[in-house]
Amino acid sequence: MSDWRLLLTRPAEDCAALAQTLAAQGIFGHCLPLLAIEPLAETPEQRSLLLDLDRYDAVIAVSKPAARLGLELLDRYWPQPPARQRWFAVGPATGALLEAYGLDAHWPEHGDNSEALLALPAVQALLNMPDAQVLILRGDSGRDWLAAQLRARGVRVDFLPLYRRVLPDYPAGTLLATLREQALNGLVVSSGEGLSNLQQLAGAHWPEVARLPLFVPSERVAELARAAGALDVRNCHGASAAALLAALADQSESR
């Protein structure tokens, strides 16, 4: 796997952690964060949802920023979390934050995506409850597919937007210069939004960038990448470091 030299695009803190994990396996990763987290100002709508938190049977945190910001608000409005409420996370890193807080948290052991979350027995039990209500902690967009699946099963779903993800301000030509200077031979994005920002930063150089192997977390993002013109899309079946390492190992063995 050590011949891979990857562009990593997660938010800065996550990017640095991923680069360190890859380095321990002899894989070079260069960080160029394409997503920055900006907390949203609290609104009356947010406050209302939080004050009524105990009416939800379950709360889903879709990311580590959603968990961190959501727990800060939970601390502010609820000295004790609502009893008998279940909390879910899409992946283990987010789930660990919830569990460390002392919540009854559940997340998929295999696959950190919406599909794996829906397959959890605890979520299936929730789907069978009459008049179930779920609150999804997220950014200002995302996880619409997850909400649609829950609603199709009769679950009432509300969103609590806590942050927005923006493309950091880079000088023109930064992406291509970075790829060349660091001799990178692969790209990693963790979401559809990250893919969109990659295209935006590439600008007129996107056709050249799109020839590189592109590692993505799910088939949905893979389809977006192919539609955008990416020529070598590789589905990691998850956004975790372990999922990326497994995909890299598979690709190396198939060479």
Helices and strands as residue ranges (DSSP letters): E 5-8, H 12-24, E 28-31, E 36-39, H 44-51, G 53-55, E 58-61, H 64-77, E 86-89, H 92-101, E 105-106, H 114-118, H 121-127, E 133-139, H 144-152, E 156-166, H 174-181, E 186-188, H 192-202, G 203-205, H 206-209, E 214-216, H 219-228, E 233-235, H 241-254
